[in-house]
Amino acid sequence: MTPQEHENGLRSVAKRCHTELKKYDKLTTELSKQTISKDLPEFTSLLPPDKKRKYTPNMWFNHYVMTIDKEINDG
C-alpha cells in the first residue's frame, strides 16, 4: 500500500468510529471504550510500522478520531 492509501484507510476507520460515538446523547467512558475497542483491530492492521514504534495504536486511533471531530466541528 502507498502512504496515501494507508492514510485513507486510517481516516476511514476513525470516521466510522467518530460517527458511532456521536450517536449517543450522553457518552460514558464505558460506551467510548466499547466503541473504540470494536474498531481498534482494523485500525491497527492498517497502521504503518513506523507509527507503531512511536506510539501505541490506541493513542494513534484516539488522535485520528479527535482530528476528524475537529475537522467536522471547526470546518
C-alpha positions as CSV (number, residue, x, y, z in Angstrom):
1,M,0.0,0.0,0.0
2,T,1.1,3.5,-0.7
3,P,1.3,6.0,2.2
4,Q,-1.8,7.8,0.9
5,E,-3.8,4.5,0.9
6,H,-2.7,3.9,4.5
7,E,-3.8,7.3,5.5
8,N,-7.2,7.0,3.7
9,G,-7.8,3.6,5.4
10,L,-6.9,5.0,8.9
11,R,-9.2,8.0,8.4
12,S,-12.0,5.8,7.2
13,V,-11.9,3.6,10.3
14,A,-11.6,6.7,12.5
15,K,-14.5,8.4,10.8
16,R,-16.7,5.4,11.2
17,C,-15.8,5.3,15.0
18,H,-16.5,9.0,15.3
19,T,-19.9,8.6,13.7
20,E,-20.8,5.8,16.1
21,L,-19.6,7.9,19.1
22,K,-21.8,10.9,18.0
23,K,-24.9,8.7,18.0
24,Y,-25.0,8.7,21.8
25,D,-26.7,11.6,23.6
26,K,-24.5,11.1,26.7
27,L,-21.2,9.5,26.1
28,T,-19.8,7.5,29.0
29,T,-16.4,6.0,29.4
30,E,-17.8,2.5,29.0
31,L,-19.5,3.3,25.7
32,S,-16.4,5.0,24.5
33,K,-14.1,2.1,25.3
34,Q,-16.6,-0.4,23.8
35,T,-16.8,1.5,20.5
36,I,-13.1,2.1,20.2
37,S,-12.2,-1.5,21.1
38,K,-14.5,-2.7,18.3
39,D,-12.7,-0.7,15.6
40,L,-9.2,-0.8,17.0
41,P,-8.1,-4.2,15.5
42,E,-8.9,-3.0,12.0
43,F,-7.2,0.4,12.6
44,T,-4.1,-1.4,14.0
45,S,-3.8,-3.6,10.9
46,L,-3.7,-0.5,8.7
47,L,-1.2,1.4,10.9
48,P,2.3,1.6,9.3
49,P,5.1,0.0,11.3
50,D,7.0,3.3,11.8
51,K,4.0,4.8,13.6
52,K,3.6,1.8,15.8
53,R,7.2,2.3,17.0
54,K,6.5,5.9,18.1
55,Y,3.2,5.5,20.0
56,T,0.7,2.8,20.7
57,P,-2.1,2.1,18.2
58,N,-4.7,3.2,20.7
59,M,-3.1,6.6,21.0
60,W,-2.9,7.0,17.2
61,F,-6.6,5.9,16.9
62,N,-7.7,8.5,19.5
63,H,-5.6,11.1,17.7
64,Y,-7.3,10.4,14.4
65,V,-10.8,10.4,15.9
66,M,-10.1,13.7,17.6
67,T,-8.7,15.2,14.4
68,I,-11.8,14.1,12.5
69,D,-14.0,15.7,15.2
70,K,-12.1,18.9,15.0
71,E,-12.3,19.0,11.1
72,I,-16.1,18.4,11.3
73,N,-16.8,20.9,14.0
74,D,-14.4,23.7,13.0
75,G,-14.8,23.4,9.3
